[in-house]
């Protein structure tokens, strides 16, 4: 029998916040400062999920570069991407409809964390601007390449901080790397259909599909209420 869910971790981009337009704005601002062309929102949306360094590498591969050191340019683009994000994090996107209400209700019952491939300072700024930061006990961002999902490191750090077993954590995300990281860490997962990633080919007993934020409440019915906390009604 599976352990009761005692805490929930959420991905950020495409799960909590519809940030594609904001990410595209920050990327295109950095590209323009380097004299490079911009990319349309649908293209950038397809690149989101693996953090800004991977995003920038994809943009560089799609750009016409002539006589430029890619490593030096990538560093400059990342610096300007971060600056654009932090200058006005409010334009990075809004919480998905129903998300703030969901987090408010869940946080009365479960410890909540964010596990994201966005670096921690950017993640905290964007969450704060969207009015969601106060719902979370911790924000675990990928501040080094080794931490990026599908690596389980960030989930393991969240589990350690929450002082619990991985089997009692639910990882909620929109991309395949969220599900892969959850599997590698030994926790359950929920895939959200409103984000940027494609649906898994197969949903197992330990992987839920959510088509609206409120559906998570229905899934978390007794006896899966966190021990010692009030049940969700």
C-alpha positions as CSV (number, residue, x, y, z in Angstrom):
1,X,0.0,0.0,0.0
2,X,1.3,3.5,-0.9
3,X,2.3,5.8,1.9
4,X,-0.2,8.6,2.6
5,X,0.8,11.9,0.9
6,X,2.2,14.2,3.5
7,X,3.6,17.1,1.4
8,X,3.4,18.4,-2.2
9,X,6.0,19.9,-4.5
10,X,5.1,22.0,-7.5
11,X,7.0,22.8,-10.7
12,X,6.8,26.5,-11.5
13,X,6.7,27.4,-15.2
14,X,3.7,25.9,-16.9
15,X,2.4,24.5,-13.6
16,X,1.9,27.3,-11.1
17,X,2.4,30.3,-13.4
18,X,1.7,30.8,-17.1
19,X,5.2,32.4,-17.7
20,X,5.8,31.7,-21.4
21,X,5.3,35.4,-22.4
22,X,7.5,36.7,-19.6
23,X,10.2,34.2,-20.4
24,X,10.1,35.1,-24.1
25,X,10.3,38.8,-23.1
26,X,13.4,38.3,-21.0
27,X,15.0,36.1,-23.6
28,X,14.3,38.5,-26.5
29,X,15.5,41.5,-24.4
30,X,18.8,39.7,-23.8
31,X,19.1,38.7,-27.5
32,X,18.4,42.3,-28.6
33,X,21.1,43.6,-26.3
34,X,23.5,41.2,-28.1
35,X,22.4,42.3,-31.5
36,X,20.5,39.1,-32.2
37,X,17.0,38.5,-33.6
38,X,14.0,37.7,-31.4
39,X,11.9,34.5,-31.4
40,X,8.1,34.2,-31.4
41,X,6.2,33.1,-28.3
42,X,5.2,29.7,-29.6
43,X,8.9,28.9,-30.3
44,X,10.0,30.0,-26.9
45,X,7.2,28.2,-25.2
46,X,8.5,24.9,-26.7
47,X,11.9,25.6,-25.2
48,X,10.7,26.2,-21.7
49,X,11.3,23.6,-19.0
50,X,15.0,23.0,-18.6
51,X,16.0,26.3,-17.1
52,X,17.5,29.5,-18.6
53,X,20.8,28.1,-19.6
54,X,19.2,25.4,-21.8
55,X,16.7,28.0,-23.1
56,X,19.6,30.2,-24.2
57,X,21.5,27.3,-25.8
58,X,18.4,26.5,-27.9
59,X,18.1,30.2,-28.9
60,X,21.8,30.2,-29.9
61,X,21.4,27.1,-32.0
62,X,18.5,28.7,-33.8
63,X,20.3,32.0,-34.3
64,X,22.7,32.9,-37.1
65,X,26.1,33.4,-35.4
66,X,29.1,34.6,-37.3
67,X,32.5,35.0,-35.6
68,X,31.1,34.9,-32.1
69,X,32.3,32.9,-29.2
70,X,29.2,30.9,-28.1
71,X,30.4,30.4,-24.6
72,X,31.0,34.1,-24.0
73,X,27.8,35.0,-25.7
74,X,25.8,32.5,-23.6
75,X,27.2,34.0,-20.4
76,X,26.2,37.5,-21.5
77,X,22.8,36.4,-22.5
78,X,22.2,34.6,-19.2
79,X,23.3,37.8,-17.3
80,X,20.9,39.9,-19.3
81,X,18.1,37.3,-19.1
82,X,18.4,37.3,-15.3
83,X,18.5,41.1,-15.1
84,X,15.4,41.4,-17.3
85,X,13.6,38.9,-15.1
86,X,14.5,40.6,-11.8
87,X,13.9,44.1,-13.1
88,X,10.2,43.5,-13.4
89,X,9.2,40.0,-12.2
90,X,5.5,40.9,-12.3
91,X,5.5,40.7,-16.1
92,X,6.8,37.1,-16.0
93,X,3.3,35.8,-15.8
94,X,0.2,35.3,-13.7
95,X,-0.9,32.3,-11.7
96,X,-3.1,29.9,-13.6
97,X,-6.8,30.4,-12.8
98,X,-7.7,28.7,-9.6
99,X,-4.1,28.2,-8.5
100,X,-4.0,30.8,-5.8
101,X,-7.2,29.3,-4.2
102,X,-5.8,25.8,-4.5
103,X,-2.6,26.7,-2.8
104,X,-4.4,28.6,0.0
105,X,-6.5,25.5,0.7
106,X,-3.7,23.0,0.4
107,X,-1.3,25.0,2.6
108,X,-3.6,24.6,5.6
109,X,-3.2,20.9,5.3
110,X,0.2,20.1,3.6
111,X,3.7,21.5,3.6
112,X,4.2,22.9,0.1
113,X,7.5,23.3,-1.8
114,X,8.5,24.5,-5.3
115,X,10.9,22.3,-7.3
116,X,11.9,24.1,-10.5
117,X,14.6,24.2,-13.1
118,X,14.5,28.0,-12.8
119,X,17.3,29.3,-10.6
120,X,16.2,30.0,-7.0
121,X,16.5,33.8,-7.0
122,X,14.5,34.1,-10.2
123,X,11.9,31.6,-9.0
124,X,11.4,33.4,-5.7
125,X,11.0,36.8,-7.4
126,X,8.5,35.5,-9.9
127,X,6.5,33.7,-7.2
128,X,6.5,36.7,-5.0
129,X,5.3,39.0,-7.8
130,X,2.5,36.6,-8.6
131,X,1.4,36.5,-5.0
132,X,2.2,32.8,-4.4
133,X,5.5,32.8,-2.5
134,X,3.9,32.9,0.9
135,X,2.2,29.5,0.4
136,X,5.5,27.6,0.2
137,X,7.7,26.3,2.9
138,X,10.7,26.2,0.6
139,X,11.7,27.0,-3.0
140,X,14.3,24.6,-4.5
141,X,15.7,26.0,-7.8
142,X,18.3,24.6,-10.1
143,X,21.3,26.8,-9.3
144,X,23.8,24.3,-10.8
145,X,23.4,22.1,-13.9
146,X,23.5,18.9,-11.8
147,X,20.4,19.9,-10.0
148,X,18.2,20.2,-13.1
149,X,15.3,17.8,-13.4
150,X,15.2,15.0,-14.5
151,X,17.9,14.7,-11.8
152,X,16.2,13.8,-8.5
153,X,18.5,16.1,-6.5
154,X,16.0,19.0,-6.0
155,X,13.3,16.6,-4.9
156,X,15.7,14.9,-2.6
157,X,16.7,18.2,-1.1
158,X,13.0,19.1,-0.6
159,X,12.3,15.8,1.1
160,X,15.3,16.2,3.4
161,X,14.2,19.7,4.3
162,X,10.7,18.5,5.1
163,X,12.1,15.6,7.1
164,X,10.0,13.0,5.4
165,X,10.2,10.0,3.2
166,X,10.2,10.5,-0.6
167,X,7.3,8.0,-0.9
168,X,5.1,10.5,1.0
169,X,5.8,13.4,-1.4
170,X,3.7,14.2,-4.5
171,X,5.5,16.0,-7.3
172,X,3.2,18.1,-9.5
173,X,4.4,19.3,-12.9
174,X,3.7,19.8,-16.6
175,X,6.8,18.2,-18.2
176,X,8.3,14.8,-18.7
177,X,11.3,15.8,-16.6
178,X,9.1,16.4,-13.6
179,X,7.8,12.8,-13.9
180,X,11.2,11.4,-14.5
181,X,12.6,13.2,-11.5
182,X,9.8,12.0,-9.3
183,X,10.3,8.4,-10.4
184,X,14.0,8.7,-9.8
185,X,13.4,10.1,-6.3
186,X,10.9,7.5,-5.4
187,X,7.8,9.7,-5.1
188,X,4.5,9.9,-6.8
189,X,3.7,12.5,-9.5
190,X,0.8,14.4,-11.0
191,X,1.0,15.7,-14.6
192,X,-1.0,18.9,-15.4
193,X,-2.5,19.3,-18.8
194,X,-2.6,23.1,-18.8
195,X,1.1,23.6,-19.1
196,X,3.7,23.4,-21.8
197,X,4.7,19.7,-21.8
198,X,3.3,16.8,-23.7
199,X,1.1,14.2,-22.0
200,X,2.9,11.0,-21.0
201,X,2.2,8.0,-23.2
202,X,1.0,6.0,-20.2
203,X,-0.3,7.0,-16.8
204,X,0.6,4.6,-14.0
205,X,-1.0,4.1,-10.6
206,X,1.6,6.5,-9.2
207,X,1.0,9.2,-11.8
208,X,-2.1,11.3,-11.9
209,X,-3.5,13.4,-14.7
210,X,-4.9,16.8,-13.7
211,X,-7.0,18.9,-16.1
212,X,-7.7,21.7,-13.7
213,X,-6.1,22.8,-10.4
214,X,-9.2,21.9,-8.4
215,X,-8.9,18.2,-9.4
216,X,-6.0,17.9,-7.1
217,X,-8.3,18.4,-4.1
218,X,-10.5,15.5,-5.3
219,X,-7.5,13.3,-5.6
220,X,-6.3,14.1,-2.1
221,X,-9.3,12.6,-0.3
222,X,-9.0,10.5,2.9
223,X,-7.2,8.4,3.8
224,X,-4.5,10.4,2.0
225,X,-4.8,13.3,4.4
226,X,-1.5,14.4,5.9
227,X,-1.1,12.9,9.4
228,X,-1.9,15.3,12.2
229,X,-3.5,17.9,9.9
230,X,-7.1,18.8,9.1
231,X,-8.7,17.0,6.2
232,X,-9.5,18.9,3.0
233,X,-13.2,19.5,2.5
